[in-house]
Amino acid sequence: MKIIAIETSCDETGVAVLEISGGFKAPRIKILSNIVASQVKIHAPFGGVVPNLAKREHQKNLPLIFKKALKEARLSLKNPRIDLIAVTSGPGLEPALWVGINFAQELAKKYNKPLLGINHLEGHIFSIFLEKNRKSTKHEARSTKRDFEFRISNFEFPAIALLVSGGHTELVLSKKPLEYKVIGQTLDDAAGEAFDKVARLLGLGYPGGPAIGVMAEKKLKLKHDIKSATAQFISSNDKVKLPRPMINSKDYNFSFSGLKTAVLYKLKELEQKMRTSSHDREYLVSAMVKEFQQAVIDVLISKTMRVAKEYKAKTVILGGGVAANKELRKQLQQKMPFNCDSRYVINLLMPEMEFTGDNAAMIALAAYFRWLKNKKPRRGGALKADGNLKLT
């Protein structure tokens, strides 16, 4: 089955062509093309994604990368031999979502093919089944091609998915394939949004997640290099401590908006106590971001392990843009319980780094499994963008 998929939920324009067979138990996946056009440079001056700018860029990029995706997949633009068209219908920025939906609907009419709207978050769940290309390129429009087989032998239910991105932080329970129940979610800022806000506050640039990750690693080097009073004060007195919001709450919800305020107040407090040079301030900022990152990770992992224990999960899934965070991946792996044979009682599945961000390949794969379950064609029918689409 050949599927063309389109992803425009935020600031990444994605088009992919996948050929998939084998059903649920042993899907064989051929990534014929997977192209992502990034808008990071455009939104960076604003410190975040501007919806109308994202819409404009999607409108400009989508026709171009669609043609490129077909060419790379060796499909005819006039009459591509495909079976299904899939598009992200939510959640996300509605102006951006509509660009992809309108484009997909025109394709469905033009080629007379069934159209499926796919939940973006479900795509992130299925991203764990994608493998990166050994020779993938990294340009403004990135491309991935790969042919591989994945046997879902290590995917057991019940499963808990921790979905963490700039727009979402959710804990999702799945007892059966394609059936979901949200157990916990953020009550305010998503974890990725908190990373962006703190990075902007500290002047680290956008996107905040990678910037904070790099700066947090830098602290380890600075700790050995700087012998200033600032470094000694912070290290010896362990002054940079931030709260772990809702870590002990009885529910599985999250709240990260207060962390930005806590960072601001703690930074001002320490700067007032110390006269810092620019070099010393760099150490202070790096210590701050490391503590902030650890605070977020502690809460995410604590809640995930608690909910996994309560529902006797056999699989834990990490998905979303923040799944690229190296410390989160490492520490979550370390927390997985194992028996005396060193076999994990809970199997942790994480996407390849290349597929943590938004991409159309994950949408195509989710569409394949949805099609296997429902097989309800929507030939040229109307889809609607839903910025708050729930995962059910």
N, C-alpha and C positions, 0 to 999 in steps of 0.2 A: 504494500500500500504506500503510495507516494503522497506526501502531505506538504503543502505550502503553508507556512505559519508567519504571522505578522505580530510584532510586539511594539506598542507605542504608549505604554502606561505612564511613563515619566519622561526622562531625558535621554533615553537610549532608543534609537530607531533600529529595529531588528527585523530581518527577513531570513527565513531558513527553509530549506527543502530537505526533508528526511524520507527515506524509504525504510519502512518497518514491517516486519513479519514475525510470525512465531507465537502470537497471542500473549496471554498474561504470564505464562510459566517460563517461557524462554524467548523473549523478544530479541530479534536480530535487528540491529539499528545501523543504518547507513546514513551518515550525515553528508549529504551531497553538497550542501552549502550552508553556511551559518554566518551571516554578516551583521555586524553591529556598528552603527555610526554613533559616535559619542558627541554629546553637546557640552561636555564639562567646561571647555574653554569659554564658551558663550555665557554660561551661568556663573562662572567663578567670580567675576567682578561684583555680583550681587550676593554672594555668600550662600546661595541656594537656588533652587529651580524656580524660574518665573514661568507660570503656566502658558501665557500667551506667546512667549518666546519659544517655549518647547513646541507648541502647536505649529508655529511658523517653520521651525526647523524640520519637524516631521513632514510637513507638506512639501518641503524642498527636497529632503533626503529620500523619502520613501519610494518615489518612482525610480530614482537612480539606483538604489541598492536592490530594488526588486528585479530590475533588469540584470544587474550584476549577479544576483543570486541564481536566477534562471540560467544565465550563461555559464556560471561555474558548475551548476548541476547538469549542464548539457541538455537543457530543455528549451523547446521552441517558445518564443514569446507569443507567437500567433496561436499556437495550439499545443500547450504543454501537456504531456501525458501524466496527469495527476488524478488523484481520486478524491481528495478532500482539501478544503481551505479552512484554516483555523486562524482566529484572531483573539487577542486579549480584549475582553469586554469589561473588565474591572477586576479589582479596585485600582484606583490610580487617579491621575488628573483628568477630569472629564474632557477638557478641550483637547488634550493629547490623545485620549482614548478614541474620540470621535474620528480623528484623522485615520487611524488604523482601521476602524470599523467601516467607515465610508469607502475606503480603498478596497477592503476585503469584499464588501458587498458588490462593488462594481466588478471585481474579478469573478465572483460567483455567478453573476449575470452573464458576463462575457464568455466564460468557459462552461457555463451550465453545470456547475459542480456544487455539491453540498457544502454548507458553511456551518461551522461550529464556533460559538463564543466560548472562550476558556477563561476560567478564573486565574488571574495572575499568580495568586498564592499557591494554587494547585500546581502550577508550572514549576515553582520553586521546590515543591516537594519532589516532583519527578526529575528535577535536575540532578539528583544523586545518581541517576542511571546513565548519565552522559559521561563520556571519557574524552579528554582533550586530545587534540591533534599534536603529534610529536613535532610537526613542522609548522605550527600555527604562526601567523604573522600578527604583529601589533602595530597597527596604523590607526588613523582616524576612523577608517572603516575596517574593522578587524574581520578576518575570515577563518573559518574552521571547517575542515573536511576530515571525516573519519568513518571507518567501517569496522564495527565490532559487534560482538554478541554478549548480551548480559543475561545471566540466569538468575532469576529472583529466588535463589535458594536460601540466601541469608536474610531475606526480608520476612520477618514473622510478625504476626499481630498478637496482641494489641501493639500499636506503635504510637509514639509521642513525637510530634514535630515541633521544634522550636524555630519559628520563622521570625527572623530579625533583619529589618531593613530600615531605610530612611522614613518609610511611611507606616510600617507595621512592626509590632512586637507581640506575637501570639504564641500560645501553647495550644496545640491542636491534638485531640485524641482521634485515632482511627482504629476501629475494631475490625473493619472489613475494607476491601479495596474500594476506593472512591467514595467512602462514607466518612464524614468528618464531624467533629463536635469541638467547638472552641471552649477550652477549659479556663483559659486566662488570657488577658490582653492588657495593653497599656491603657491607663486612664487619662493620659495626657500625651506627652511627647513619646514618640517611638525611640528606641535606642539609637538608631542611626541618625535621627534628627537631633538627639542630644549631643552626639559626636560632632555634628556640623555646627551646632550653636556654641559649644565650648571651644572648638577650633577657631571660630570666628571671633569669639571673645578674647582669645589669647593671640590673635593675629597669625594663625598657622595656615590659613588658606582653605580652599574648598577643592574637593570634598574633604570633610573633616575626618572621616574614618581612617583613610590611609595616612593623612598628616599626623594624626594623634599616634597611630601605630609606630610610625618612624620616630617621632619625638620621644615616645615612651622607651623605645629601644636605646635611644641616644643617651638617656639618663644613666644607663648602666656604664657607659664609657666615661661620661663626665664625672661620675662618682669617684673614679680612680684618678682622674686627671686634675680635678680642681681641689686646691688646698685652701681655698678662701674661707673667710669666716662664715659666709653664707652657706657654703656646702657643709662645713663642719656643724653649723648650727642646726641645719635641717636633718642631717644624717644622725647626729648624736642625740638629738631631742625628739626625733621622729615626729616633726611638727605637721607634716602634710597628711592629715587624716580627713576623709570625707565620709558622709553617711552612706549607708546601704539602704536606700528607700524601700520600704515594704518587704524587706527580706524575711521578717518574722511574722508577717500577716498570715492569717489562717487561709486566705484564698490564694489564687495563683495569678492575680493581677499584678501589673507593674506600674511604676510612676517614676519618670526620669526628669520631669521639668524642674524639680527642686535642686537637682545636682548642678545645673548651670549657676543658679544663685549661690549655692554653697561654694563653688569654685571661685566666683567673683569675690565673695566676702573673705574667703581664706587667703586669696592672693593679696587683697588690700591689707589684710591683717599682718601678713608676713613682711610685705614691703614697708609698712610703717615701722615695724620693729627693727628692720635692717636697712642700712644704706647700701644698696646693691649697684654694682657696675653692670654694664650691658652683658658681660660674660656671666656674671653671677646670676643675673635675671634669667638667662637662658637655662641655667641649671635649675632655678626655681620653677620655671615654666615646665621643664621636662619632668621634674619631680611631681608637679601638679597633674600633668596629663597621665603619667603612669598611675597615679593614685585614682584619678577619675576612671581610667580604663579598667582598672582592677575592681572598682566599685560596681561598675556596670556588669562586668563578668561574674563577680560574686553573686549578684542578684539573679542573673540569668541562669547560672548553673544550679544555684540553690533551689530555685523554683522548679527547674526542669527535673532534677533528681528526685525531688519530693513528689511531683506528679507522676513520674515514672514508677516510683515505688507504690504509690496509692493504687494505680491502675494496673500494676504488675506488667508493665510494658516489657516486651521482648526486643523492641527496636526503638532507638532514638534517632531522629532525623534532625540535622541542622541545615537550614536553608535561608536564602536571602542574602542581600549584599553584605551585611555585617558578618556573614559566615566566612568571609575572606580574612577576618581578623586572626592573625596567627596565634595570639595568646588565648583567644576564646577556643579555637580548635584544639590547641595543645592541652589546655586545662580541662576542657570537657572530656577529652580522651582519657586523661588521667583519673577522672572521677568515675569512669565506667567500672562497675563492680565486676570482679572475676572470681572464679573458683580456684581450688587448689591445683587444677591442671593448667592454670593461666589462660583459661578460656573465658571470654567475657560472658557474663550472664545476660547482659544487655548489649546488643549489637549497635554500635554507633555508625551511622551512615552520613557522610558529608559529601557535597559536590566537589568536583575538581575546582581549583581556584578560578580557572577560566570561565566556569559556569555559575559562579556565585552571583554575579551581576545579572541584570536583565538581559535576556536573549530570547530569540524566537525558537531555538531548538527545543527548549524545555516546553514551550507552548505546543509545538508539534507533537512531542511525545505524550503530553497530557491529553491532547486531542485524540491520539491513537487509542489510548485506553478508554477514553470516554466513548469513542465510536464503537469499540468492541462491546461496551456495556449497553449502550442505548440504541445505536444505529438508527437515529432519527434524522433524516436529511432535512436540511433547510435550504432549498434551492432558491437562491435569490431573495430569501425572506429577510425581514427587518430585524436587526439586533439593536440593542440600546446600550449606551455607555452608562455604567453605574460606578461612580467613584467610590462608593461604600459597599460594593458587592461582598456579600458574606460567603464564607467557605462552609458549605453544608454537605 
